[in-house]
């Protein structure tokens, strides 16, 4: 079994690991780095529970092999917080709007929302739904997740205005 | 005074969930923990002749391999009937049977070892239809039970035969009969099943962690299986990633397996399922076959109802005894009928077994009976509303089981009226009727369904539960309960009951994860009884504590009755004197007197009754009522249904947490939409076809419309603060409401769900007919064409989803990549969205070459009147590219609909073309734009037309040493092109294309058709433009007549090329419609 060395950043921290080439980013995060917030729901790139940002692109950790991590900057749910370590405005909005039930899909939705707002996403419901359409939720019927995203956008805009 | 009950409260566990800190089952890793894997059967029915574990045992890192005979104790489990072998011995009952279990140092080793176990079978013809299973001549699936019948519940009220005789001879009455069929439904909690077992030396037993819905049930099953006493088994639940009834029996047998391995190795063992394994082995909602026969007075009054239902229990009896019992109680729906005769039977088949799923025997009967009520109304010239008003339960009505509804508010008509008003139902009926008369393609519908539902377990069994509330000296408190937080929000609800009852604040309450060792058996968290049962137990504990505190402080207040004081806002107040004491001080005073401020709460349901012979009795102590209204839009060209709106009105007794209650409604409605429209767990001849979420379609965020959640409150005397049930009723109504809505839109009736494209369009589903022998051999041996022409490698089915023995070489430059390819054949990977998924599922062991980092392949340029796109460009980058936007809007239309944001950011255009799937979304528009591709090897390069590159389904001309490097598209002439792209899929996102059409047209100065391109996707065996149609159109005046002529031409072509296919009865007429829609849209735009 040949191994490769890859260097990358996760949540602004440098890592160099030795692993097998096709090892999934999901397993590297959960097993090597003990970052358990990224979840596996389907393992085939369908459900979005393992969504992370790789160089700013919303990506699926379950279908990203180790070979594609060299030099990348990865952002996971553990890296989403305000400067003081408090939950970010997105996470707070999700809490306040009841966007969470079992919570298993939640990290993926937070990541997709983070990407959407970072790209200047608007409060338009159709656009919000488009941005989150790669994430399954089986509990909430999505309604309160959309509420959470809208609230997060309001808070983001308020913050920007200040 | 601050009320807590009824307000919107944030979940107690939201913080850890949004931050990713919550610990779910798979997040638990214990020191020295082993990983387990199971070996599933390879056939749906037959004998096991031989099992050879040698190779598995010899694999480095394997610690234990256990077969049936290695289990020293009880081997079979089951809630009523112990017919479920935890590890099967010599016969296979369904494809998800487990034949061997393995523990190894790593997960990958364990799964690999499971794959290496060699099994010889003697395959037998399975039974796949429960009606077939019940025939006397049918083979017995479990011979020891002497029949394939699992259970039969009869219900007899009045005299049905007499009523039918009377109806037959009466001019005032009619006989009305209908058949319905409902499918399997998979829970699809986003967290797959996982358990961890660990030896507990202190009690000489085991501890079990994991995604466990009903810890006390799991404890009982493990105790039976191991012969350990209940006090030697401790179940410690983890945060649950959804359950919906799904993590009960399957988790119990998984727990037994993990425990067996743990006891055999004396180490902790984790058994985690992949999605495929969970889909294959996990139980589902029962498929039902239902026959309803009515005697009805022409004025609408139903005089008699005779119901025959056969439920598919699958390979095991599991919860069939309970699920079908609820069905027999509620099968008439909320209608008062004098004469009722119901028979429901569940039978074994060689298919995945069936058990609890939110709704529990009600969505099936409601789909049938509520669809039927609309059809009956139609038959009698009444409205759906009128028929329900005539027959619906009123205060004091008697149910089919003879129970008089006197102990609670019968709010059936109330919820119907509220829901219909909110939906503006009566106006919309007229409005849509009018709309449908003029709208050619789209028709709108509105329809509703209603139900009644017994709260909690009813006469199913002993209905009790437990809670502990412990108030500390500073006024803060702990709660523990016998019921489980499964994601539904039970902890928050209980904390609110404590805050309301004791008058303390939410912030001062902590909920402790219960362990079975720490609290009395609280029964299962099922039957929407979390609030009514557990809430009562919590309140009971609080009332006891309150009484203790009151016994001390009453002297201080100089009062004699509890009611004289108000407990709220962390204070206890006498409103008369304004005297007040802080709650914490009152607690301290009580403790100082040596009096306890902790208490055990207990709840036992009010009495219920049931006579098994007659099906008569007071089945449940209270009932809830609900009504849902569905607004739909049907595309008559394709049969695709879009949800426009849902209204859900539910009488839940009393709202505790408004946020949580609304969340339950939204979530249940979404699952009901899935059941009604999308979710079809497909099992053909015993083989599971829906293995993962690409084949089992869950609703995406774009499939769920606005939902109006209306919480109707009629407090119940038995509920905590009047609260009853909500979780399940929210799911059970949607499919029927949607069916009624679609029926209104199309004036057609459908007797089965989900309403797939084919069912809506043709009135039936199309299934590829294959014999079992063919299915089995094909499934096991044939490797689908994936990437290239070569298709020679076959290795046994694998469950290993980790593929560390595959080598990937990363090329930095194209030159390097070509050199690597010239030395040895490699499978090329770029975005990985196809390759990695296929590696996981299929049986390839190849060398991979990663070209995703080759810069030359990631650029897009304008060169000599062409746009040249590097093959490793992702779809996101192309969608954002201004050159592409400017020149190829039709291409943008097509690729914008690929997968999801996540997929588009990884998937590349080169991958899509090389994969050459018939449903590839980038291909049709590239054919229209006449794209070519550049193929390179160390020997040179060539440019070929895309149409010559793709040979057919999953076939291309790429040689073993070649790489597709560029896509070259001529820049279209600078003139006005009209374009139309349509992609047909079952959902609105994450779609696999069923068919698509890309069309582009231009007109000359005389308004004649100048250029025209018609390109179908996923229609023919090989991608091809419809050039004969194009040629026919060019130079002609564009009219509706011309369009019909060209459709006739298309018809000939379709009939001759795909006419014989199993799918053609759908594809041919629908693709004709798609072309008509394309051309008419352009005609209109022009």
Interface residues (C-beta under 8 A of the other chain):
Chain A: X1 X2 X4 X20 X21 X22 X23 X24 X27 X30 X35 X36 X37 X38 X39 X40 X41 X42 X43 X44 X45 X46 X47 X48 X49 X51 X57 X58 X59 X60 X63 X64 X65 X67 X68 X70 X76 X77 X78 X80 X81 X87 X91 X94 X95 X96 X98 X100 X101 X102 X103 X104 X105 X106 X107 X110 X112 X115 X129 X130 X131 X132 X133 X134 X135 X136 X137 X138 X139 X140 X141 X142 X143 X144 X145 X146
Chain B: X8 X10 X11 X13 X14 X15 X16 X17 X18 X19 X20 X21 X22 X23 X24 X26 X27 X187 X188 X189 X190 X191 X192 X239 X240 X241 X242 X243 X244 X274 X275 X486 X487 X488 X489 X659 X660 X662 X663 X665 X666 X667 X668 X669 X670 X671 X692 X693 X694 X698 X700 X701 X702 X704 X707 X709 X801 X802 X803 X804 X805 X806 X807 X808 X810 X829 X832 X833 X836 X837 X839 X840 X841 X848 X850 X852 X853 X876 X899 X900 X901 X902 X903 X905 X906 X988 X989 X990
